Amino acid sequence: MRPLLIQAFKDAVDQIGTEMVRMPITRWNESVFRFMYSQAVTKLQKDVKQFFECEKIDLVLRHESKGAFMEFKFYIHSPKYDALYGNVSGWKGYPSDKNVSEFNKCVKELRKRDTPPNILKLVALFYADPVRTNGRKYDGDYGDRSAIEHKLKLHRLASCGPFELPDGSDSCNARLYEVIT
């Protein structure tokens, strides 16, 4: 099942890159990422059963005697808009200690789950940073130099990026991790 889930991840990230030409990244979220992934799984293997938000797990996959528990994280620098006029009124999403804590908690919760060895525990991460910023970036928290994989005992199964958005404003990265138990 592992090769199927890795390929689905790569296909989903490719599809996200294609779709971002039509839909700005600020309109995307974790649910859209999960949908793209689920769609990619179905295209590769129709008979994989998928359960969304099952016992506080974003996605549970079952195929024959194998399965996976998956969490999705989608981090972008997203503006907050004034509802009345549509003007930017601050930031809704941005790199912070809160994001890192949430990611750490997600990994710990997956690790805690008592599962047989035929169930994979995976985290799919997508993040985008403005190309031109002097502020904190998600890449500093989750990129190759962050040591997050070593610190949280994660095994990287796949990596996509960096790639730029069509307008050149943001650099995107995606990682698929297996939680080492």
Phi, psi and omega in degrees: 000329181306310180300323178297314183291326176293313180296320178298321178298311180299317179296320180296317180293321175301316180295320177300314178302320178292315183290334182292346174294324183265331187233117181302148183299333181292349178262005182260159175205184182301323180294322177293320177300313179297319178299313180299320179294313180300320178297318179296320177300312182298321178297326182277324185208097186298329187271013173284124178279137182233131180235121182269140177045058182260114182050047178066024173249130184304314182212129174246130180242139178225134174213115184054235183265006183249163180198178178208142170255125183234139171245146181240135176231131183226107186243122176222162173277096186249131179285154174258136184248146172289123185296328185282319186244349179077013178278148176293130183237016180144203182237131178270318181230134179195160180298133181201167175298330178297316177300314181297317178298318178297318178296314179301316180297318179301315179295315181297320179295318176297316181298323182293332184297128179279112183224154174289164184294346180274005178251118177278149175241113189234150173234124176257122184240132172230133175215152180223138178236142173301138180295319182253091174208145175260356182278183179297142180238150175299328180300329176293331180269329188234354184284183184301329182270001187279339183068015181298323182295316179292314183299318184260005181056061178249143176250119181284120178267329181205153179216132177233129178110179007283147172222148183268151173296158182306326180274000177076008185281327186230151173252127185249148176219150176219143180224143171244120183245144167258133178280120180279125182255000000 
